[in-house]
Amino acid sequence: MLNYLFFSVLSFGIIIFAVNKAIDYYSFITIEKQMMEKADLSELSFREVLAEHRSSSGEPQTKEIVRLALEKLKASGKEVRIYDSTKQLLGLAVDGIIINDGKPLIFEKNIEKALSGSYAYTVTENHQLYFATPIQNQYYENAYVYEFVDDISYFYAIMDQIRYILFAGAGGFIVLITLASLWIARNTTKPIKLLLGAVQSFSRQEFRTVHLNRKDELGMLADGLDSMGRQLHDYIQYQKQFVSNVSHELKTPLAAIRGFSQYLVEGENENKELQKIYGHLLQESDRLTRLINELLLLSRFDKAGSNELEARKTEMNELIQQVVMNMEAKAKDKGIKIMVSKAQGEPDDEGTTKVYANINPMLMSHAIANLVDNAIKYSGNHSQINVEMEQMPSEIVIRIRDQGIGIASDELERVQERFYRAKNASTANGSGLGLSICKEIVERFNGYIDMESRIGEGTTVTIVLPRV
């Protein structure tokens, strides 16, 4: 609402400014046209004097011509001046009276421009217009400059009146627009905001009743959203329950399959092909087991409330150090070095820096380990992974940087969705649930995950948690 009013006022301000400039421009064009017509008539009168008064040799009598020209033109302006081709003032008349020794204000640029063959004028701060025009002799040379001075204060007075009317009208219009905007906000904007809030809640899978006591299109839209929300809630709950039930049902037979696969691998020592097949079967059994465990963990999140996750005050430097130690063996197999940077800050009585967050240590360890595991899986041999922690006044920031294959920019937001895998993720095995589980864990403790990545350069995953 405030933005709407701001832009409305700004728009009208720009319009008023533009109209004001347009009034100035076209008004001065009108004044200039009038002055040019006046200058043309004065030039004709001046040329008549030139034609009538010539010496026997054909040369004009300058002093006499100037005197007669002033007599004829002295009433054409508040002041009338005549200059020769050297810019010397030859004659001056003020308020219809010829002045012989006057020293008026002279704008030499006006005279120079007039001698070059074009009109020239200057308007002073006290609204005096100095208009100069060239006068040609019988050889079509610019021999004289005729200049008159007019007071155009009346023009500025009219302009001020026009501006006053314009500003008053614009002010009244802005008041009307403001009142109309308030009415629109009361009758339209608030319901739209309510509907937008409902849509945003739905996107977070937070379904609530949507109702507007209206019979128009907005009321119909609210009823439609409410119905859609109920259906989505029921469908998602059914889907989660189905996944949970299937995961539980698959766990027992999958354990049996894995046990028999392990037995076959260990018992086959002669046929290498069979041993290879049994090994592949065991590997796939392990992968399915991990998938089932991840699905069960997600099912636990879906069913558990925030108070069921057993959060407690936990020292984060120690937790991260422990996670990295557990992952070092896997990193070592690929020649990857994991570098840990602890949070810097004021040391305690024991000389160590301790940073605390209110989390479930086991779940948060699982989330960080999952991210480090991804960094190892998608990094090349003999690369480096940096695990950094930084403490802010109210937040803890954990960054995991790798030098791996990276993720395309158009896939960054989707990789945190359940079962989604990036197009280039086929280089390593995965279920597409790891990042979504990390996201669920972090968000359950009022934090969030941010990701930055470039193809071929690596990925940085940032976990932000509230500090206690």
N, C-alpha and C positions, 0 to 999 in steps of 0.2 A: 504493500500500500504506500509506504513512504517512498519507495523507489519510483512508483508510478507518479506520485505527486512531484517528486524531484525532477523527473524527466519531462513532465508536463510543463513545469515552470521553466526549465531549461529550454525546452522547445519554443515556448512562447517568447522567452527572452531573445533567442536567436532570431525568431521571426520579426520581433520589434526592431532589433538591431538592423536586420536586413532592410526592412521597410523604411527605417529612418535614413539609412544610407541611400536607398533608392529615391526618397524624397529630395535629399540634398542633391543627388546627381542630376535628376531630371529638372529640378528647379533651377540649378545653375545652367543647365543646357538652355532652358527658356530665357534666363537672364542674358546669357551669352548671345543667343540669337537676336534678342531685342537690341543689344548693344551693337551687334554687327550691322543690323539694319540702320540704326542711327548713324553709325560710322560711315556707311555707304552714302547716306543722304548728305552728310557733312562733306564727304570727299567730292561729291558732285558740285556742291556749292563752292568748295575750294578751287576745283578745276575750272569753274566758270570765271572766277576771279583771275586765274592764271591766263585764260584765253583772252580776256578783255584787256589786260594791262601788260603790254609788251613794249619794249623800246623799238626805235626805228631799225636797230640791228637785229631785231628778233629775240633779244635776251630779255627775260622778265625783270621788272624793277622790284627787287626783293623787299625793301622796306615798305614800299607802297602796297605791295601784294599782301604782306603780313598784316599791315594795318587794316586794309579792306577786308581781309579774310576774318580777322578778329571781330570787326564790326558786324560782319554777317553771321558769325558763328558764336559770338560771345554768350548768347542765351541758350546754347545747346547743352550746357552742363554747368555744374557748380563752379568748376574751373575749366578753362580752355587754354591749351598750350600749343605752340608751333615751334618745331625744331628744324634745323637744317641737316644736311647729310653728315656733318661733323658732330652731331648730337648737341650742338649749341642752341640754347633757348633763345628764339628770336622774338617771341611775343607771348604775353600772358594776360588773361582776363579772369577776374574773380567776381562771381555774383553779378555778371553782366557789365563789370567796369574794367576797362583796360588798365593794367598796371605796368609801368615802365621799368621800375627797378625792383621787381619782386624776386624773392629767392624761395621758390616753392620746393616741396619734397619731390625729388626726381628718382624714378626707378630706371637706371641705365639699361638694365636687361630688356625692359619693355621697348625702349627706344631702339636698341640694337636689333631686336627681333623684328620690329616694324620696318627698319631700314633694309632688312633681308627680304622683305616682301610679304609678310604675313601679319595677322592681327596679334596683339599681345595685351594681356591685362593682368593686374594684380589687385587683390583685395586685402586691405589692411585690417588690423584688429578692431579698429573703430568703425568698420563696415564702410570704408571709402573704396570705391572701385575706380582704378586708373586704367583707362582703355586707350590704346595707341593703335593708329592705322597709318600705313604709308600713303604718301601723295606723290604721283608721278608727274614729271614735266613732259614737254612735247616730244622728248626723245625716249619716253617710256623708262626714264630712270627715276629711282626713288630719291627725289630731291628734298622732300620735306616729310616730317612726321606730325600728324595732327593727333593730339591727345586731349581727352576730356575726362573730368572727374565727376562722379555721381555718388550721392549718398544713398546706399541701398539698405539702410536700417529698417525701412518698411518691410523689405523682403525677409529679414531675419525675424521681425515681429510676427509676420504671417507664419513663418516656419515654426516658431515657438508655440503658436496657437494650435497648429496642426499636430505638433508633437504632444501637446497637452491632451488634446482630444484622443489621440492614438493611445497614449499611456493610460488615460482614464478608462477608455474602452477595453484595453488589454487587461487592466487590473480587474475590472468587473467580470471579464470573461474568465480570468483565472479563478476568481471566487466561485463562479458558477461551475467551472470544471472541478474545483475542489469539493464543492457540495455534491456534485454528481458522482465523483469518485468515492466519497464516503457512502453514498447510497448504494453504489455498485458493490463496494466492499461488504456492506452489511447484508446485501441480498444475494451476492454471487461469490465473492472471493472466499468468504469463510466456509461455505459448503464445499467449495473446490479444494480448499486446504484440508478439510476433514477427509474428503475422498482421497486426496493425495497421500495423507498420512496413513490411511487404511491400506492403500496400495503398497506403500513402503513397508508397512508391518507385514503384509502378505509375503513380500519378497524375502523377509527374514523368518518366514514360516511362523509368524505370530498372528494367529487368526482371532479376530475379535468382531463383535457385532457392529454392523454399519447400518445406521438408520437416520434418515432425514425426514422430518415432518413436512414434506412437500409433495405436491401432486404433479410437478413439472418434470422435465427431462432429467434434472439433477436428482430428484427423488427416485425416478425409475433407475437411474444409474446406481444409486446407493443400494437399492433393493437387489439389483443384479450382482453388485460386488459382494453383498452379504451372502447371497445364495452361492456364489462362486467360492467364497471363503469357507463356507461349511463343507462344500463338496471337496475342496482341496484338502482341508483338515482331515476329513474322513479317509480320503484316498491315501494321504501320506502316512496316517496312522496304520492303515491296513498294510501299506507297503513295508513299513518298518517292522510291523509284527510278523509279516510273511518272511522277511529277511532273517529276523531273529529266530523264528521257528525252523526255517530251512537250515540255518547255520548250526543250530543245536542238533538237528536230525543227522546232518552230514558229519558231525564231529566224530561220532563213534565208528561208523564204517570207514572213514578216512584214516582213523588211527589204526584200524586193522589192516588196511591196504598198505600203510607205511611200514607196519611191522613185518608183513610178509615180504615187502620190497627189500627191507633191510636184511631179512633172512636170506633171500635169494642172492643178493649182492655178496654177502659174506660166504655163502655156500658154493658159489660158482667160481672155480679156480682154473678150469680147463678151457672152456669156450669163451674167448675174448669178446666175440660179438654178443653173446648172451649177457655177459657181464656188463657190457656197454648199455644194452637195452634195460637191464635191471637197474643200472645206475641212473639212467634217464627217468625210469619210473619212480625211483626214490626221490629224485630231484623234483619232479612234478608233484609228488605227494607232499614234499616239504613246502612247495609253493602254495598248494591248495590249503595246507594247514595254516600257513601265515595269513592267507586270505580269510579263512574262517575265523581266526583269532581277531583279525581286524574288524570283520563284520560284527562279531560279538561285542567288541569294544565300542563300536559305534552304536550298537543296540543299547548298551549300558548307558551311553550318554543320552540317548533319546528318552530313556525311561527315568533316569536319575534326576533329582532336583539339585540345585546348587548346594544345599546343605548336606547332601549325601556323598559329596566328593572328598570329604575329610581334609579340607585345606588347613594348613598351619604355617606359621612363620618359618621360613626356610632361608638359609644362607646360600646365595646363588653362586658365589665363586667356588665353593666346595662342590656344589651339585654339578656345575659345568666341568670342573676338573675330573670328577669321577666319570662322567659320561665320556669324555675324551679318552680317558685311560681305557675304558671298556672297548672303544672303537679303534684303538691304535693297532691292534693285531690285524684287523681287516684292512686298514690303510697300509700297513707294512707290506702286505701281500702284493700291492700294486706300486710299492715304492713311493707312496704319498706321505708327505710330512704334514702333520697337524700342528699349527702354531696357536697357542692360547694366550690372549691378552686379558688380564684381570682388570676389574674396575679400579680406577684410581680415586683416592679420597683420603679423608682423615683416618689414620690408623687408630685402633682401639688400644686398650691397656696391654694387650699381648703383642702389639706392633704389627698387626695385620689389618687389612681393610676388609670390612664385612658389609655386605649389601643384602638386605632381606626383602623377600616378597611373600605374600600370603598365597600359597599354592599347595597342591598335592605333590610331594616330591617324586613319587613313583610315576605319576602321569606326566609331569613336566619333563622328567628324565627321558621318558618314552618319546615325547615330542621332539626334544633336542637331539636325541640319538637318531630319530628318524630323519631329521634334516641333515645331520652329519653323514648318515648312511647314504642319503641321496647324493650328497656332494662327492662321496667316495665312488659311488656307482657310475656317476656321469662325468667323472674327471679322468683325464688321461694318466698314464703311468708317469711316475716321477714328477708329479705336480705338487702343489701346495694348497692346503686349506687353512684359512684363518678363522678362528673363533674368538670374537672380541666381545667384551662387555663394558658398557659405559653407564655410569649412574648420573641421572638428572635430578633436579630438586624433587620431583614427584614421580619419576619414572625410571625404570631399568630397561636399557636397550641392549639386546643380544644380537650380534650380527655373525652370520656364517657365510663366508666368501669362498667360492671355489674358482678354479680355472678350467671348468669343464665345457661341455658342448653348448650350453646356454639354452634359452627358451625364446621363441619368437615373441615379439611385442604383442601381437594380436592374440596370443594364447596365455599371457601372464595371468589374466583374471580367471580364466577357466581351469587352470591346472589345480586350483584348490577345490574344484567340484568333485563330488564322489564319482569314481570310476573313469574320470577323464585323464588321458595320458597325452602328452605333447607328441607331435608328429615325429620328432626325432628321438623319442624315448625308447625306440626299439633296440637301442644298443645295450640295454640292461633290462633284466626281468623286473616286473612290478605289477601291482594290482590296480593302481590308480586311486588308492585309498589313503596312502601315506600322508600327503599334504592336507587332505580333508580332515584326517584325524588330528593332525597338529593344529589345524585351525580350530577345531572343536575344543581341544584341550585349552589352548591359549584364551579363547573367548570365554570359556567357563570361568576363568579367573580374571575377567574384566580387562583382558589385553587384546592385542590384534597382531596380525602378521602382514608384513609388506614385502614385496618382491621386486627386484630390479635385475634385468638380465639382458645380455646381448649374445646373439648367435656366434659361437666360436670364441667368445671371450670369457664366459663364465656367468655365474649367478650369485646374487647376494640376497639372502633371506634374513629379514629383520623381525625379531620378536620384541614387542614393547609391552611391559607389564607395569602395573602400579607398584610403587615402592612403599614399603612400610618401615 
